[in-house]
Amino acid sequence: MAMPRRRLIRPAPVPAPPSADNQRQVQRLHERLDHERNTLARWQTKLKRAFNTVERCQRSVTRIERRIAQLEE
């Protein structure tokens, strides 16, 4: 297998210093991220509560259906 005689090692590109516009945009995105995370946490709480209520109702319906089936036999 042929190997190249030498390998070119190029320096990593130097990132440009952050501009004021870029910093403002990053700050706005961080604020939006915090807002969206808070919104998600609120909705997850409501979703858990709703899910527990649905489970409770399903258990109740199952229990009642089983009781009706027993009484009809």
BAKE-919449 format. One record per residue (C-alpha): z, y, x; residue number from 1; residue in three letters. Coordinates in pm, whole numbers. Layout:
N
PT, Z, Y, X, NUM, ALA
...
# end
This chain:
73
PT, 0, 0, 0, 1, MET
PT, -102, 331, 151, 2, ALA
PT, 166, 595, 187, 3, MET
PT, 87, 960, 231, 4, PRO
PT, 153, 1088, 580, 5, ARG
PT, 377, 1364, 457, 6, ARG
PT, 527, 1492, 137, 7, ARG
PT, 528, 1856, 39, 8, LEU
PT, 873, 1975, -56, 9, ILE
PT, 853, 2284, -266, 10, ARG
PT, 1159, 2497, -338, 11, PRO
PT, 1283, 2503, -695, 12, ALA
PT, 1168, 2810, -888, 13, PRO
PT, 1428, 3085, -893, 14, VAL
PT, 1517, 3175, -1253, 15, PRO
PT, 1468, 3537, -1345, 16, ALA
PT, 1785, 3736, -1406, 17, PRO
PT, 1866, 3750, -1780, 18, PRO
PT, 1739, 4065, -1942, 19, SER
PT, 1928, 4267, -2202, 20, ALA
PT, 1694, 4147, -2480, 21, ASP
PT, 1741, 3787, -2377, 22, ASN
PT, 2121, 3826, -2368, 23, GLN
PT, 2118, 3990, -2713, 24, ARG
PT, 1908, 3705, -2852, 25, GLN
PT, 2139, 3442, -2701, 26, VAL
PT, 2443, 3625, -2843, 27, GLN
PT, 2284, 3635, -3191, 28, ARG
PT, 2205, 3265, -3169, 29, LEU
PT, 2566, 3186, -3071, 30, HIS
PT, 2693, 3386, -3369, 31, GLU
PT, 2449, 3208, -3601, 32, ARG
PT, 2555, 2870, -3459, 33, LEU
PT, 2923, 2950, -3529, 34, ASP
PT, 2836, 3056, -3884, 35, HIS
PT, 2633, 2741, -3949, 36, GLU
PT, 2908, 2519, -3808, 37, ARG
PT, 3165, 2682, -4036, 38, ASN
PT, 2933, 2638, -4335, 39, THR
PT, 2879, 2273, -4248, 40, LEU
PT, 3254, 2213, -4220, 41, ALA
PT, 3310, 2364, -4566, 42, ARG
PT, 3036, 2152, -4722, 43, TRP
PT, 3161, 1836, -4552, 44, GLN
PT, 3505, 1895, -4705, 45, THR
PT, 3350, 1933, -5049, 46, LYS
PT, 3131, 1629, -4993, 47, LEU
PT, 3430, 1412, -4895, 48, LYS
PT, 3618, 1523, -5205, 49, ARG
PT, 3317, 1451, -5427, 50, ALA
PT, 3263, 1113, -5263, 51, PHE
PT, 3625, 1012, -5323, 52, ASN
PT, 3597, 1119, -5688, 53, THR
PT, 3280, 913, -5734, 54, VAL
PT, 3448, 608, -5578, 55, GLU
PT, 3747, 650, -5808, 56, ARG
PT, 3520, 673, -6114, 57, CYS
PT, 3323, 366, -6006, 58, GLN
PT, 3644, 165, -5968, 59, ARG
PT, 3755, 278, -6312, 60, SER
PT, 3422, 184, -6472, 61, VAL
PT, 3427, -156, -6302, 62, THR
PT, 3784, -219, -6418, 63, ARG
PT, 3701, -123, -6778, 64, ILE
PT, 3384, -337, -6780, 65, GLU
PT, 3580, -635, -6650, 66, ARG
PT, 3848, -584, -6916, 67, ARG
PT, 3585, -564, -7193, 68, ILE
PT, 3424, -883, -7063, 69, ALA
PT, 3763, -1060, -7073, 70, GLN
PT, 3839, -946, -7427, 71, LEU
PT, 3494, -1045, -7559, 72, GLU
PT, 3524, -1404, -7432, 73, GLU
# end
